[in-house]
Every structure is written in structure tokens, then in C-alpha cells.
Amino acid sequence: MGFFDKLKAGLEKTRKSFTEKIEKLVIGYATIDDEFLDDLEAVLLSADVGIQTTTKLMADIRKGIKNKEINSPEDLKPFLQTKISDMLADSVAETKMATSGPTVIVVVGVNGVGKTTTIGKLAQYYKEQGLKVMLAAADTFRAAAIDQLEIWGERTGTEVIKHSEGSDPAAVAFDAVQSAKAKKVDLLIVDTAGRLHTKSNLMEELKKISRVISREIPDAPHETFLVLDATTGQNAVNQAKVFGQAADLSGIVLTKLDGTAKGGVVIAIKAELNLPVKWIGVGESASDLRPFVPQDFVQALFGDK
């Protein structure tokens, strides 16, 4: 099964809660009236596209009706597909790589979203591209996080720089950067704590890690990815707002799209945070994490071939 087929299969629950509900709505109405528009608004909200996105789409639809772009309920689905494609079109953003020396990616996110697993899958992806990859276990808050990263290191044949549990995460990042430069590593991926005792504690920790890295490699970190669990829907958007205060986020990695009816959160993230979704995960295997292609996502969401 190719990745598009996996994406389409992974979005089945979202498609049922979104596209298929729209199709049923279209069948149930002969003309577009206020009741139809109210029902449509409810469908959009239930798919976790967010209040902001729903408001914008409803305004576009009303404008489309006024301009005769939408003349019947049947015109609605292709109209929405075009509008959502347009919304996500400027989300196309490849992972930024350094012109020389190591590229540094810092990965942040709350515990349980699949952060460490995502790092392992990113390592696998870039090793398959022929890059020399190194991992840094800067989530020293949990011994399990260090152990988990080491397992991924063994699985992908990637060196892991670590200290003991409870040590200074910024010191781990510093050692990893020095090692990456000395060993001519192409890509260094830094894991970070998903939870500390307070929000301010977490913010200071992430800022300190970034400061240490940028002092050693100008322009680094080149990317700061926030890993979000698609199954949490709108809560993922709230997490992004908190982490956005703590770190200069450059993109989102959205995991577990295959297990949720809330895949519409991809659209909400773009509309409410103006952050590109750069990677999506639709399964357990390493090959199930891939760069986000908006056109493929919308085609899979609407059930296109």
C-alpha cells in the first residue's frame, strides 16, 4: 500500500464525520436555506476544523451563494474542497536544512503524543535519504524517555547522546552539538521534556536549550517541531498555543491521524495558529510518517482517487 492509500485509509473516520455527513446533508435538502446552512455549520464544528475555520468557510459559502458559484446543495462539496485546498496551499514548507554543518531540529510536545517515536521515525526517514543522523536525549525528566530514544537509536543505527536522568537538558544539547560538529553529522534531532513542574519551568527549559544550540551553531535550531496527537482535536490547538509561548515553533508534526475522526484539526492548526503542518503520521511503522502534502490530504479527506 502506497502512502496516499494509507493516508486515505487513515482518514476514514474523519471522512465519515466530515465528508459523508456533508453528502447526507446534500441529499436531505433540495435547496440551500438557513436550516441547511445551520446544519452544515454543525457538521464543520463536529469535524474539529475549529470555530475560526468554520466561521471563515461559512462566510465563503454565503459569498459563493451570492455570487452564484453555489446554486444547489450539490455544488457545496466541490466548493468546500477548493476552499480547504486554498487554505492549506501555503502550508507547503519543506524542512529547512543547513547550508553547511549539522542541521538541528528540536522536537517539543507533551508526553503521550508520540514525540520520541516521531523522532525515531524522522531519524529513519533521513537515514534512508543518505544523511548521517544523531539523536540527543534532552528529555532528562523521565528515565523512560532516555531509554525509549536509545531503543530507536539501536533500531535505526543512530548514535544517541545522553546524560543521566535529572541532569541539565541544555548540557545534553551542548554535548550533542559538539559531537555532531566533530563527527560531521548531517542532522541532529533533539528530544525535550514534555512536562516539567510548572509551565514557566517548561518555557525556561526550552528557551535555554535553544540558546545553547544557537550559541554553538548560528541559525540553529533550524526547525522546532511541535508533535501533536490528532485524536485530541481542538486540545491539540490549545497545546500549540502554550508551546508557541515557550519556543519559536516552525512547524507541526501531527501523529495518529489514522485513529481519529478529528483529522479536521489539520485545517484548524493552519487557520488558528498559522503554523504549517510539516509531517503527518498514519500508522505504527517508521514508513508511516511522511512530509505533509496538502493536496494529497484534501484529496484523501474528500475520498478522491
DRENDO-1510 file (C-alpha; in Angstrom, 1 decimal, always signed):
<recs>
REC; n; res; u; v; w
REC; 1; MET; +0.0; +0.0; +0.0 .
REC; 2; GLY; +1.4; +3.4; -1.0 .
REC; 3; PHE; +1.4; +6.3; +1.4 .
REC; 4; PHE; -1.6; +8.0; -0.3 .
REC; 5; ASP; -3.6; +4.8; +0.1 .
REC; 6; LYS; -2.5; +4.7; +3.8 .
REC; 7; LEU; -3.5; +8.3; +4.2 .
REC; 8; LYS; -6.9; +7.7; +2.6 .
REC; 9; ALA; -7.4; +4.7; +4.8 .
REC; 10; GLY; -6.2; +6.6; +7.9 .
REC; 11; LEU; -8.6; +9.4; +7.3 .
REC; 12; GLU; -11.6; +7.1; +7.0 .
REC; 13; LYS; -13.0; +8.1; +10.4 .
REC; 14; THR; -12.6; +11.8; +9.7 .
REC; 15; ARG; -14.1; +11.3; +6.3 .
REC; 16; LYS; -17.2; +9.7; +7.9 .
REC; 17; SER; -17.6; +12.5; +10.4 .
REC; 18; PHE; -17.0; +15.2; +7.7 .
REC; 19; THR; -17.4; +14.4; +4.0 .
REC; 20; GLU; -20.0; +11.8; +4.4 .
REC; 21; LYS; -22.1; +13.9; +6.7 .
REC; 22; ILE; -21.9; +16.7; +4.1 .
REC; 23; GLU; -23.1; +14.2; +1.4 .
REC; 24; LYS; -26.0; +13.1; +3.6 .
REC; 25; LEU; -26.9; +16.8; +4.2 .
REC; 26; VAL; -26.8; +17.5; +0.5 .
REC; 27; ILE; -29.2; +14.6; -0.2 .
REC; 28; GLY; -31.6; +15.7; +2.5 .
REC; 29; TYR; -32.1; +19.2; +1.1 .
REC; 30; ALA; -33.5; +20.3; -2.3 .
REC; 31; THR; -32.4; +23.9; -1.9 .
REC; 32; ILE; -30.0; +25.9; +0.3 .
REC; 33; ASP; -31.8; +27.6; +3.1 .
REC; 34; ASP; -31.0; +28.9; +6.6 .
REC; 35; GLU; -31.7; +25.5; +8.1 .
REC; 36; PHE; -29.3; +23.8; +5.6 .
REC; 37; LEU; -26.6; +26.3; +6.5 .
REC; 38; ASP; -27.1; +25.8; +10.2 .
REC; 39; ASP; -26.8; +22.0; +9.8 .
REC; 40; LEU; -23.7; +22.5; +7.7 .
REC; 41; GLU; -22.1; +24.7; +10.3 .
REC; 42; ALA; -22.7; +21.9; +12.9 .
REC; 43; VAL; -21.0; +19.4; +10.7 .
REC; 44; LEU; -17.9; +21.5; +10.3 .
REC; 45; LEU; -17.6; +22.1; +14.0 .
REC; 46; SER; -18.0; +18.4; +14.8 .
REC; 47; ALA; -15.1; +17.6; +12.5 .
REC; 48; ASP; -12.8; +19.7; +14.7 .
REC; 49; VAL; -11.9; +22.2; +11.9 .
REC; 50; GLY; -12.3; +24.8; +14.7 .
REC; 51; ILE; -14.6; +27.8; +15.2 .
REC; 52; GLN; -12.3; +30.2; +13.3 .
REC; 53; THR; -12.1; +28.0; +10.3 .
REC; 54; THR; -15.9; +27.2; +10.4 .
REC; 55; THR; -16.7; +30.9; +10.5 .
REC; 56; LYS; -14.4; +31.6; +7.5 .
REC; 57; LEU; -15.8; +28.7; +5.5 .
REC; 58; MET; -19.4; +29.7; +6.2 .
REC; 59; ALA; -18.7; +33.3; +5.1 .
REC; 60; ASP; -17.1; +31.9; +1.9 .
REC; 61; ILE; -20.2; +29.7; +1.3 .
REC; 62; ARG; -22.6; +32.6; +1.8 .
REC; 63; LYS; -20.5; +34.7; -0.6 .
REC; 64; GLY; -20.4; +31.8; -3.1 .
REC; 65; ILE; -24.2; +31.6; -2.9 .
REC; 66; LYS; -24.5; +35.3; -3.5 .
REC; 67; ASN; -22.0; +35.2; -6.5 .
REC; 68; LYS; -23.9; +32.2; -8.0 .
REC; 69; GLU; -20.9; +29.9; -7.5 .
REC; 70; ILE; -23.1; +27.7; -5.4 .
REC; 71; ASN; -26.6; +27.2; -6.9 .
REC; 72; SER; -27.7; +23.9; -5.2 .
REC; 73; PRO; -26.6; +21.7; -2.3 .
REC; 74; GLU; -24.7; +19.5; -4.9 .
REC; 75; ASP; -22.3; +22.4; -5.6 .
REC; 76; LEU; -21.3; +22.5; -2.0 .
REC; 77; LYS; -18.8; +19.7; -1.7 .
REC; 78; PRO; -16.6; +20.7; -4.7 .
REC; 79; PHE; -16.8; +24.3; -3.5 .
REC; 80; LEU; -15.6; +23.3; +0.1 .
REC; 81; GLN; -12.9; +21.1; -1.3 .
REC; 82; THR; -11.5; +24.0; -3.3 .
REC; 83; LYS; -11.7; +26.4; -0.3 .
REC; 84; ILE; -9.9; +24.0; +2.0 .
REC; 85; SER; -7.2; +23.3; -0.6 .
REC; 86; ASP; -6.7; +27.0; -0.9 .
REC; 87; MET; -6.4; +27.4; +2.9 .
REC; 88; LEU; -3.8; +24.7; +3.1 .
REC; 89; ALA; -1.9; +25.5; -0.1 .
REC; 90; ASP; +0.5; +27.9; +1.5 .
REC; 91; SER; +1.3; +25.3; +4.2 .
REC; 92; VAL; +3.7; +23.6; +1.8 .
REC; 93; ALA; +7.0; +24.1; +3.6 .
REC; 94; GLU; +9.9; +21.7; +3.4 .
REC; 95; THR; +12.1; +21.0; +6.4 .
REC; 96; LYS; +14.8; +23.7; +6.5 .
REC; 97; MET; +18.3; +22.2; +6.2 .
REC; 98; ALA; +21.6; +24.0; +7.0 .
REC; 99; THR; +23.7; +25.0; +4.0 .
REC; 100; SER; +26.8; +23.7; +5.9 .
REC; 101; GLY; +27.4; +21.8; +9.1 .
REC; 102; PRO; +24.8; +20.0; +11.1 .
REC; 103; THR; +21.1; +20.8; +10.7 .
REC; 104; VAL; +19.5; +20.9; +14.2 .
REC; 105; ILE; +15.8; +20.0; +14.8 .
REC; 106; VAL; +14.4; +20.5; +18.2 .
REC; 107; VAL; +11.3; +18.4; +18.9 .
REC; 108; VAL; +8.8; +19.5; +21.6 .
REC; 109; GLY; +5.4; +18.3; +22.8 .
REC; 110; VAL; +3.5; +16.9; +25.8 .
REC; 111; ASN; +4.1; +13.4; +27.0 .
REC; 112; GLY; +1.9; +10.8; +25.3 .
REC; 113; VAL; +1.6; +12.4; +21.8 .
REC; 114; GLY; +4.3; +10.1; +20.3 .
REC; 115; LYS; +7.2; +12.6; +20.5 .
REC; 116; THR; +10.0; +10.1; +21.0 .
REC; 117; THR; +8.6; +7.7; +18.4 .
REC; 118; THR; +8.3; +10.6; +15.9 .
REC; 119; ILE; +12.0; +11.4; +16.5 .
REC; 120; GLY; +12.9; +7.8; +15.8 .
REC; 121; LYS; +10.8; +7.8; +12.6 .
REC; 122; LEU; +12.4; +11.1; +11.4 .
REC; 123; ALA; +15.8; +9.5; +12.0 .
REC; 124; GLN; +14.8; +6.5; +9.9 .
REC; 125; TYR; +13.4; +8.7; +7.1 .
REC; 126; TYR; +16.6; +10.9; +6.9 .
REC; 127; LYS; +18.9; +7.9; +7.1 .
REC; 128; GLU; +17.1; +6.4; +4.1 .
REC; 129; GLN; +17.8; +9.7; +2.4 .
REC; 130; GLY; +21.5; +9.0; +3.0 .
REC; 131; LEU; +22.1; +11.5; +5.8 .
REC; 132; LYS; +24.2; +10.9; +8.9 .
REC; 133; VAL; +21.9; +11.4; +11.9 .
REC; 134; MET; +22.4; +11.8; +15.6 .
REC; 135; LEU; +19.9; +12.0; +18.4 .
REC; 136; ALA; +20.1; +13.9; +21.7 .
REC; 137; ALA; +18.2; +12.7; +24.8 .
REC; 138; ALA; +17.4; +16.1; +26.3 .
REC; 139; ASP; +14.2; +14.9; +28.0 .
REC; 140; THR; +16.1; +14.1; +31.2 .
REC; 141; PHE; +12.9; +14.5; +33.2 .
REC; 142; ARG; +11.9; +10.9; +32.6 .
REC; 143; ALA; +14.3; +7.9; +32.5 .
REC; 144; ALA; +11.8; +6.1; +30.2 .
REC; 145; ALA; +12.3; +8.9; +27.6 .
REC; 146; ILE; +16.0; +8.3; +27.5 .
REC; 147; ASP; +15.5; +4.5; +27.3 .
REC; 148; GLN; +13.0; +4.9; +24.5 .
REC; 149; LEU; +15.2; +7.1; +22.5 .
REC; 150; GLU; +18.1; +4.6; +22.9 .
REC; 151; ILE; +15.8; +1.8; +21.6 .
REC; 152; TRP; +15.1; +3.9; +18.5 .
REC; 153; GLY; +18.8; +4.7; +18.2 .
REC; 154; GLU; +19.6; +0.9; +18.1 .
REC; 155; ARG; +16.7; +0.2; +15.7 .
REC; 156; THR; +17.8; +2.9; +13.2 .
REC; 157; GLY; +21.6; +2.6; +13.8 .
REC; 158; THR; +21.8; +6.1; +15.1 .
REC; 159; GLU; +24.1; +7.4; +17.8 .
REC; 160; VAL; +22.3; +8.8; +20.9 .
REC; 161; ILE; +23.9; +11.4; +23.1 .
REC; 162; LYS; +22.6; +11.2; +26.7 .
REC; 163; HIS; +23.3; +12.1; +30.3 .
REC; 164; SER; +21.7; +10.5; +33.4 .
REC; 165; GLU; +18.1; +11.1; +34.4 .
REC; 166; GLY; +17.6; +14.5; +36.1 .
REC; 167; SER; +20.7; +16.1; +34.5 .
REC; 168; ASP; +20.6; +19.5; +32.8 .
REC; 169; PRO; +18.9; +19.2; +29.4 .
REC; 170; ALA; +20.8; +22.1; +28.0 .
REC; 171; ALA; +24.1; +20.4; +28.9 .
REC; 172; VAL; +22.9; +17.3; +26.9 .
REC; 173; ALA; +22.1; +19.6; +23.9 .
REC; 174; PHE; +25.5; +21.3; +24.2 .
REC; 175; ASP; +27.4; +17.9; +24.2 .
REC; 176; ALA; +25.3; +16.7; +21.3 .
REC; 177; VAL; +26.0; +19.8; +19.2 .
REC; 178; GLN; +29.8; +19.5; +19.9 .
REC; 179; SER; +29.7; +15.8; +19.0 .
REC; 180; ALA; +27.6; +16.4; +15.8 .
REC; 181; LYS; +30.1; +19.0; +14.7 .
REC; 182; ALA; +33.1; +16.8; +15.4 .
REC; 183; LYS; +31.7; +13.8; +13.7 .
REC; 184; LYS; +30.4; +15.7; +10.7 .
REC; 185; VAL; +26.8; +14.7; +11.3 .
REC; 186; ASP; +24.2; +16.0; +8.8 .
REC; 187; LEU; +21.3; +16.1; +11.1 .
REC; 188; LEU; +20.9; +16.4; +14.9 .
REC; 189; ILE; +17.4; +15.8; +16.4 .
REC; 190; VAL; +17.0; +16.9; +20.0 .
REC; 191; ASP; +14.3; +15.4; +22.2 .
REC; 192; THR; +12.9; +17.6; +25.0 .
REC; 193; ALA; +10.8; +17.2; +28.1 .
REC; 194; GLY; +7.0; +17.2; +27.5 .
REC; 195; ARG; +6.2; +18.2; +31.1 .
REC; 196; LEU; +8.0; +19.9; +33.9 .
REC; 197; HIS; +6.7; +21.0; +37.3 .
REC; 198; THR; +5.2; +24.3; +36.0 .
REC; 199; LYS; +4.5; +25.9; +32.6 .
REC; 200; SER; +7.1; +28.6; +33.3 .
REC; 201; ASN; +9.6; +25.9; +34.2 .
REC; 202; LEU; +9.0; +24.2; +30.8 .
REC; 203; MET; +9.3; +27.5; +28.9 .
REC; 204; GLU; +12.6; +28.4; +30.5 .
REC; 205; GLU; +14.0; +24.9; +29.8 .
REC; 206; LEU; +13.1; +25.1; +26.1 .
REC; 207; LYS; +14.4; +28.6; +25.8 .
REC; 208; LYS; +17.7; +27.6; +27.4 .
REC; 209; ILE; +18.1; +24.6; +25.1 .
REC; 210; SER; +17.6; +26.8; +22.1 .
REC; 211; ARG; +20.0; +29.4; +23.4 .
REC; 212; VAL; +22.8; +26.8; +24.0 .
REC; 213; ILE; +22.3; +25.4; +20.4 .
REC; 214; SER; +22.3; +28.8; +18.7 .
REC; 215; ARG; +25.4; +29.9; +20.5 .
REC; 216; GLU; +27.3; +26.9; +19.1 .
REC; 217; ILE; +25.6; +26.9; +15.6 .
REC; 218; PRO; +24.4; +30.2; +14.3 .
REC; 219; ASP; +20.9; +29.9; +12.7 .
REC; 220; ALA; +20.2; +26.8; +14.8 .
REC; 221; PRO; +17.9; +25.3; +15.7 .
REC; 222; HIS; +16.9; +25.3; +12.1 .
REC; 223; GLU; +13.5; +23.8; +12.9 .
REC; 224; THR; +11.5; +23.5; +16.1 .
REC; 225; PHE; +8.7; +20.9; +15.6 .
REC; 226; LEU; +5.7; +20.5; +17.9 .
REC; 227; VAL; +4.3; +17.0; +17.9 .
REC; 228; LEU; +0.6; +16.9; +18.3 .
REC; 229; ASP; -1.8; +13.9; +18.7 .
REC; 230; ALA; -4.6; +14.3; +16.2 .
REC; 231; THR; -7.0; +12.3; +18.4 .
REC; 232; THR; -7.1; +15.2; +20.9 .
REC; 233; GLY; -8.7; +17.5; +18.3 .
REC; 234; GLN; -9.1; +21.1; +19.5 .
REC; 235; ASN; -7.0; +20.4; +22.6 .
REC; 236; ALA; -4.0; +20.0; +20.2 .
REC; 237; VAL; -4.6; +23.6; +19.1 .
REC; 238; ASN; -4.5; +24.7; +22.8 .
REC; 239; GLN; -1.3; +22.8; +23.3 .
REC; 240; ALA; +0.3; +24.5; +20.3 .
REC; 241; LYS; -0.6; +27.9; +21.8 .
REC; 242; VAL; +1.2; +27.1; +25.1 .
REC; 243; PHE; +4.3; +25.7; +23.4 .
REC; 244; GLY; +4.3; +28.7; +21.0 .
REC; 245; GLN; +4.9; +30.9; +24.0 .
REC; 246; ALA; +7.8; +28.7; +25.1 .
REC; 247; ALA; +9.5; +28.0; +21.8 .
REC; 248; ASP; +9.8; +29.6; +18.4 .
REC; 249; LEU; +7.8; +26.9; +16.6 .
REC; 250; SER; +8.4; +26.4; +12.9 .
REC; 251; GLY; +6.0; +23.5; +12.2 .
REC; 252; ILE; +3.8; +20.8; +13.4 .
REC; 253; VAL; +4.1; +17.0; +13.3 .
REC; 254; LEU; +0.6; +15.5; +13.5 .
REC; 255; THR; +0.5; +11.9; +14.7 .
REC; 256; LYS; -2.2; +9.3; +15.0 .
REC; 257; LEU; -4.3; +10.6; +12.1 .
REC; 258; ASP; -5.3; +7.0; +11.4 .
REC; 259; GLY; -7.1; +6.6; +14.7 .
REC; 260; THR; -9.3; +9.7; +14.8 .
REC; 261; ALA; -12.4; +11.3; +13.5 .
REC; 262; LYS; -10.8; +14.7; +14.3 .
REC; 263; GLY; -8.4; +14.9; +11.3 .
REC; 264; GLY; -10.0; +18.3; +10.5 .
REC; 265; VAL; -7.7; +19.7; +13.2 .
REC; 266; VAL; -5.1; +20.0; +10.3 .
REC; 267; ILE; -7.2; +22.8; +8.9 .
REC; 268; ALA; -7.7; +24.4; +12.4 .
REC; 269; ILE; -4.0; +24.4; +13.1 .
REC; 270; LYS; -3.3; +26.3; +9.9 .
REC; 271; ALA; -6.2; +28.8; +10.3 .
REC; 272; GLU; -5.8; +29.5; +14.1 .
REC; 273; LEU; -2.0; +29.3; +14.5 .
REC; 274; ASN; -0.7; +30.0; +11.0 .
REC; 275; LEU; +1.8; +27.2; +11.5 .
REC; 276; PRO; +2.4; +24.7; +8.7 .
REC; 277; VAL; +1.8; +21.0; +9.3 .
REC; 278; LYS; +5.1; +19.6; +8.1 .
REC; 279; TRP; +4.8; +15.9; +8.8 .
REC; 280; ILE; +1.9; +13.5; +9.4 .
REC; 281; GLY; +1.7; +10.0; +10.9 .
REC; 282; VAL; -0.9; +7.5; +9.8 .
REC; 283; GLY; +0.4; +4.3; +11.3 .
REC; 284; GLU; +2.8; +2.5; +13.6 .
REC; 285; SER; +5.7; +1.7; +11.2 .
REC; 286; ALA; +8.6; +4.0; +10.5 .
REC; 287; SER; +7.5; +4.5; +6.9 .
REC; 288; ASP; +4.1; +5.8; +8.1 .
REC; 289; LEU; +5.5; +9.2; +9.0 .
REC; 290; ARG; +5.8; +11.4; +5.9 .
REC; 291; PRO; +6.1; +15.0; +4.8 .
REC; 292; PHE; +2.7; +16.7; +4.7 .
REC; 293; VAL; +1.4; +17.3; +1.2 .
REC; 294; PRO; -1.8; +19.5; +1.4 .
REC; 295; GLN; -3.2; +18.4; -2.0 .
REC; 296; ASP; -2.9; +14.7; -1.0 .
REC; 297; PHE; -4.6; +15.4; +2.4 .
REC; 298; VAL; -7.6; +17.2; +0.8 .
REC; 299; GLN; -8.0; +14.5; -1.9 .
REC; 300; ALA; -7.9; +11.8; +0.8 .
REC; 301; LEU; -10.3; +13.7; +3.0 .
REC; 302; PHE; -12.8; +14.1; +0.2 .
REC; 303; GLY; -12.4; +10.5; -0.9 .
REC; 304; ASP; -10.8; +11.3; -4.3 .
REC; 305; LYS; -8.8; +8.7; -6.2 .
</recs>
